[in-house]
Amino acid sequence: MYRYIEKYHRKYAKGRDLYDLMWYLSDPTWPEPNLVLLQNALTQTHWEGAMPEADTWRVMIYARLQQLDWPAALADVRPFLERPPELALLTLENLGKLLRQG
């Protein structure tokens, strides 16, 4: 989760990271992120924002996702997809739905 919170302070994100996030959120059997480890990583990199908690990490990620240059991120991931139609699934709306399901 570190890369989804810390790295997305930029406007540009790697589409592969977004694809990985969708993959992670799509499987409800995956464990929740290790928040202590995440908070320590953010502290070590001089994070100045609020620390993610059990009830806030999903909101924090969604807020970051809203700031992204989506066309650039999708262009980044397109060459790596084995099934190009999957690109249509990688949207802010779909990731928002997955984040709200948790």
N, C-alpha and C positions, 0 to 999 in steps of 0.2 A: 504494500500500500504506500510505502514511502515514495516511490516514483510517481504515484498518482497524485499525491498531495504536494510534495516538494517541487518536482519538476514542472508541474503545470502552473507555476507562477509566471512562466513565459507564455506568450501567445501561441507559440508553435509547440506541438507535441508530436511525437512519433506515432504514426497510425498503428504501428505494431503494438505499442503500449495500450492503445484503446482496444484493439482486438483482444489482447490478453485480459484486459479488464472485463470485457464482455464475456469471455470464456469463463473467467473466475466467478463472476456474478451469476452466470447461467446455471451453475451447479450448486443447488442448495445443500449438498452434502459437504462442501468445502467448509473448513473452520473459519470462524471470524478472524480478522487480522490480530496479530500479537501487538496489542496497543503499547505495552511497555517497551518492546523493541522499537516500534515505530516512533514513539515519543523520544527515546534515546537517540535514534538516528537523526531526528529533526533537531534536537538540542545540539548534537555534535556538528551540524551544518549551520548553526546559528540561525535557525528558523525564528522569525519574529512574530509569526501569527499565533493564533490560539492553538493549543494542543488538541489533537483528536481524542475523543472519548468514545465510549461504547455507543452513546446516543447522538454523536455528532459527526463521526467520520464519513458517513454516507452523504450527509449534507455538505460537508467540506469538499468532497470529491465532486459532487454535482455542481457546486459553485465554480470550481476550477474548470470543469468541462464546458460550462457556459461561456468561458472566456477564450476558448480555443478557436483557432483558424481551422474550421472543419474541412473546407476544401483542400487545404494543404495536408492535413492529417490523412484524409482519405486517399489523396494522391500518393502519399508515402506508403500506405499499406497495400494499395492495389497490386503492385508487382509480386507480393508475397502470398497472395491468396491462391490456394489450390482450386477453389470454386468461386470464380468471380462474382456470381450472383449474391454471395454472402456480403459483399460490399453494401448492398442496399439495406442490410440489417444493422449496420454500424452507424447509428444515428444518436443524436443527443436525446431524442424522445425515448428510444429503446433503452439506452443506458439509464435514463432517469427512471423508467419503469422498473428495471432490475434493481436499482438502488433503493427504490421505495418498497420493494417486496421484502427486503430483509428485516 
